[in-house]
C-alpha cells in the first residue's frame, strides 16, 4: 500500500540567516542567467523550477519557510499540475533569472526575473516561520502567492503591494559592527537568548558561541565581565568563519534531520549518524529529502518499531525464563549426583528404629519413621525420598526431571530464534520501505561527462599528480599515442602483460609520487597473478618513448621502444581500498594510508575476487543496506588485480 504525504509543508528544519547566506554563496552563480523552463508543485507543496543554463539542466526546489537548494538531476513529478503550478508557469515559463539577492539579515531571497522584451518580475522566497512564495510585478504588486497571509504589519495576497517584514539589527558576517549589535541587546537579557534573538544568530549558533566562549549561558548581559564580553565577541567571529568555510554535514537521528555548515561542537547526537557532504547545498538537499522520508514513512515505521519493541520485550521475558530453567536444571542434576554419591549411606538410614537427623558431609538428612520418608537438604536443593523405592531409582527420576527441563529449554531457544527471525524480517521490511520511499523522493541524478582517463585505470598520487595505466595491449597503445605529453613520465614493469602507466606532469613530482605510480603499475602486472611480493618497475621521460622499432625488428601490439637509460624502483605489490565521504576510493597503499580513515590493504593471494570483495565491504561499509553492499562488491571485484588476492 503506497504511503502518501500529509497536506501540510514537510520538513523538520528551517535554515537560519547565516546558513542561508552560506547556501546562496554556493548556488547564486548557477542561478544567475538561468532560464526557467517549467514549474511544478510537489506533493509536499514545495515548488520545483526546471532551469536551463549553457546546455546544462538543473532543478531548483523551494520549500517556503524551510529551505531552497539546487539539484543536478530530475525529481519525479506529479502527473497532474496543481493550480499554483499552472499560475506560476503562465508568468514564469521561458523567463530568465537576471539577479539573485539575499535580503540582509532576513531569511528572504529575491529573484529579479526578465521575460520577453524587458518585462521584469520579482520572485520573493520567504523562509520565515510563516513562509510563502510571492510573485510581483516591477512595481511590487503581488500577482501570485503560494500562501495568503494576513499579519499585523502586512498582507500577503494577490492585488496587495508587497512589503518586507520590519527590519531588525543582527549579526550577519564578521565585517558587521559586532560591538554595536551586542551593545544594543537588552542588558537584562540572558546571554544565550540575547544572542539568539536580538543578535539574530538563532538558538543553535547562540549555544555554540557560549560554549566556545566558555561563558555561563544563563548569565545576564549586565553580569558579564569585560573579559567574558571579549570572549563572546571572539567566539562569534569564530562561529561565523566556521559557518562560512567549514565542511558541511547532515545530522540524522531517529527523530530529526539537520543540515549543518560544519559539525557544531554544541550539537549532541544520540543513536544517529553524521553524513559528510561536498557542499552545503548538498547537505540541505539530503536533509530535506530525509525529513520528507521521516514524515511519509512515520506511521508505517512506527508500527514496525512498536511490533519490534513488543517482540524484544518477549525476548527479554523468555530469556529470564531461560535463565531460571537453566539454573533449575543444573540444580536438579547436581542434587541427583549428590544423592547417587551418598545413596548407600542414605539407603542404610531406612532401617533406623527412630526418627532422627544426621549429616553426611555437607548433606543434612532427616529420617521420619512414621511417614516412611527421608528429607535430604544439600547446597543444590532439597529432595523428599521414600522408603518404598531405592535411593538410586529416586535420584534417577530427578535426573529425568532435569532432562524434561532441558527439553523445555531447547523449545524455548527455538522460540527465541523464531522471534529473532521475525525481528530481522521486520527490520528488512523497514529498510525496504525506507529505500523504496527514498527512491521516490530523491531526484534521478544525471551522470556528469566522464573524464578521458576514466576509461583506464587511474588514481591521484598523494601529491596530487594524475597516474593513468592501460588495461590491455590496445589501451596501452591508445594511452601512449593519445595522452603522452612532454612533461609526463612513463612507467613499466619488465613482466609479461604489464600495463604502461603515465604519470602526468611527472617530471615535477618527487620520489613519493614516483614510488606510488610504480607500485600501481606493478600491482596490475602478472607479478600479482604469480604471487610475487616485490617487483622492479622502470620509468623514463616521454621523449625516450618511440613507436619505431629498429630496422628488421617487430614491435608487438601495445609495445613501445625505450631509448636511453631507464631508472628503476623496487616496490611492494599492495593495494589499498577505502571509503571517503561515503565513496569508494582505491590506490597504492602509500597514497591512501594516513589520508583515508577506513582502508583495507590487499596483496597477491588465492582468495577469489567475490569473496575478497565481500570481506572488504563488510570491513569498511558495515552500515550499508544489502543492495548498496552488492553494488560496492561489484565495483571492488573490478579493482582487484587478476581476480584474486588476500587482505594483508
Secondary structure, DSSP 8 states (H G I E B T S, - for coil): ------SS---S----HHHHHHHHHHHHHHHTT-EEEEEEE-TTS-EEEEEEETTEEEEEEEETTTEEEEESEE----SS--HHHHHHHHHHTTEEEEEEEE-TTSSEEEEEEEETTTEEEEEEEE-STT--EEEEETT-BEEEESS-EE-SS-EESTTSB-----------STTS-HHHHHHHS-TTSBHHHIIIIIS--HHHHHHHHHHHHT--TTSBGGG--HHHHHHHHHHHHHHHHHHHHS--EEEE-SS-EEEESS--TT---SS-EEEE-SSHHHHHHHHHHHHHHHHHTHHHHHHHHHHHHHHHHHHHHHHHHHHHHHHHHHHHHHHHHHHHHTHHHHHHGGG-SS-EEEEETTEEEEEETTTTEEEEEETTEEEEEETTS-HHHHHHHHHHHHHHHHHHHHHHHHHHHHHHHHHHHHHHHHHHHHHHHHHHHS-EE------GGGGSEEEE-TTS-EEEE-SSHHHHHHHHHHH--TT-EEEEESSTT---EEETTGGG--HHHHHHHHHHHHHTSHHHHTT-SEEEEEEEEGGGEES---TT----TT--EE-S--EEEEEE--EEEEEETTEEEEEEHHHHTTT-SEEEEEEEEEEEHHHHHHHHHHHH-TTS-HHHHHHHHHHHHHHSGGGEEEE-
